[in-house]
Amino acid sequence: MEKMKAVICTKYGPPEVLRLKEIEKPFPNENEILIKVYATTVTAADFRVRSFTVPLSFWLPARIILGIRKPKKQVLGMELAGEIESVGKHVKKFKPGDPVFAATLLKFGAYAEYICLPESGPIAPKPVNVNFHEAAAIPIGARTALHYLKKGEVEKGQKVLIYGASGSVGTYAVQLAKYFGADVTGVCSTSNIKMVESLGADKVIDYSGKDFIKKLEKYDVIFVAVDKCPFSVCNRCLKDEGVYLNVTAPVKTLPMLLTSMRSKKKIIVGENSPESAEDLLFLKGLVEKGALRPVIDRSYTLDQIVEAHTYVDKGHKKGNVVITVSQDKVRKA
């Protein structure tokens, strides 16, 4: 029985609950591919599952879904890039040696040297112009941003506000909204203004400024990537038929429900990207055209997973934090 290294999470808690261990290496079923993982990331979803940080209103459903006393799925990791090592006998799309990137939001499991995924899932050939390190940072943040912007029907000429423009989802939302032709205002901290401007934002507002709220205008779409801007503020800045997108809220709050019923405004929360390759293939094309790029803040090795989560827990990461699982190819395109 072959073994592999993996980071396991056997209880909820601080980063120290994560530990490196040898576990059984998986074997692909008939419709699965076995991927040698070169890189993964620390996403907000990893943080929430590990620490069980969820809204009080969602506490019981989350316990049922994630695990009552401990995580049901002990190997976290929601996205990855790597190379296919072997495939099941019914697999048609991929072959051994193919470089790929993938989302594993439902299965988790990317904090390991190998993972088996269904061929029909959100898996696509790696963009040719980025390395594995960069490719690993695309599947969750970029797909989430794309999904919400499509739900909000963002289009040319609209005014879009992106609150939390310097995080993983936010950096992709800025670039994608610009690609769709919107006039984009990003909101971030002082230290991240230049970075957000470099992504194409037409205007950047420092949320730490005393007159932050006074600088806000009226927007067709408000995209909340970091849930630190009160809905009351967003609602006042949203046009009469505008769209409010919140990627962090699992369900609508009472004020959101009342706004939905009493106005023509659209309130969209609690959405997950479809578990298919369609959006990844679209994003791959944008990356290869130079219209989209991942922002990498820091990188750690698999045995530094506690340090990586400790850093992400502080809530100040810029773009993505990448975990190197295999040293041999991770930085090669």
KATA-V644048 format. One record per residue. N is the residue number from 0. PHI is phi in whole degrees, 0 to 359 (NA if undefined). Layout:
# KATA-V644048
n,phi
N,PHI
N,PHI
This chain:
# KATA-V644048
n,phi
0,NA
1,283
2,246
3,214
4,275
5,208
6,262
7,246
8,233
9,262
10,201
11,282
12,160
13,288
14,307
15,294
16,286
17,278
18,213
19,277
20,210
21,269
22,230
23,291
24,286
25,285
26,231
27,290
28,283
29,303
30,251
31,245
32,242
33,260
34,252
35,277
36,279
37,262
38,206
39,219
40,218
41,252
42,266
43,299
44,295
45,299
46,299
47,295
48,293
49,299
50,264
51,50
52,262
53,222
54,301
55,304
56,294
57,252
58,300
59,294
60,303
61,295
62,298
63,294
64,287
65,272
66,138
67,294
68,258
69,204
70,301
71,295
72,254
73,283
74,262
75,280
76,105
77,254
78,207
79,198
80,222
81,186
82,230
83,288
84,266
85,204
86,225
87,290
88,293
89,261
90,285
91,245
92,280
93,233
94,218
95,304
96,97
97,292
98,279
99,222
100,227
101,205
102,258
103,229
104,302
105,277
106,269
107,59
108,95
109,280
110,277
111,205
112,289
113,219
114,210
115,257
116,227
117,291
118,304
119,278
120,281
121,285
122,229
123,210
124,301
125,297
126,305
127,288
128,259
129,231
130,273
131,297
132,304
133,289
134,297
135,295
136,269
137,263
138,301
139,271
140,300
141,290
142,294
143,298
144,300
145,297
146,301
147,291
148,295
149,291
150,297
151,278
152,52
153,295
154,214
155,303
156,91
157,283
158,260
159,240
160,255
161,243
162,268
163,90
164,284
165,256
166,275
167,299
168,297
169,298
170,296
171,287
172,297
173,302
174,293
175,289
176,297
177,295
178,299
179,280
180,95
181,280
182,270
183,252
184,248
185,258
186,242
187,203
188,278
189,305
190,292
191,253
192,301
193,297
194,297
195,294
196,298
197,293
198,276
199,113
200,300
201,285
202,211
203,231
204,247
205,275
206,290
207,276
208,289
209,296
210,258
211,309
212,296
213,295
214,278
215,287
216,245
217,259
218,235
219,285
220,222
221,242
222,249
223,259
224,265
225,232
226,279
227,237
228,253
229,305
230,300
231,300
232,292
233,299
234,297
235,294
236,266
237,264
238,298
239,304
240,243
241,283
242,236
243,256
244,241
245,234
246,278
247,256
248,281
249,286
250,217
251,287
252,281
253,301
254,301
255,294
256,297
257,296
258,296
259,300
260,280
261,260
262,218
263,267
264,287
265,259
266,243
267,238
268,220
269,64
270,257
271,244
272,295
273,301
274,276
275,220
276,273
277,305
278,293
279,297
280,294
281,296
282,295
283,304
284,297
285,294
286,297
287,290
288,274
289,83
290,271
291,211
292,218
293,283
294,257
295,253
296,276
297,219
298,227
299,225
300,269
301,300
302,282
303,253
304,299
305,295
306,297
307,297
308,293
309,300
310,294
311,296
312,301
313,290
314,79
315,236
316,291
317,257
318,73
319,236
320,249
321,257
322,247
323,278
324,266
325,236
326,283
327,290
328,233
329,301
330,264
331,267
332,285
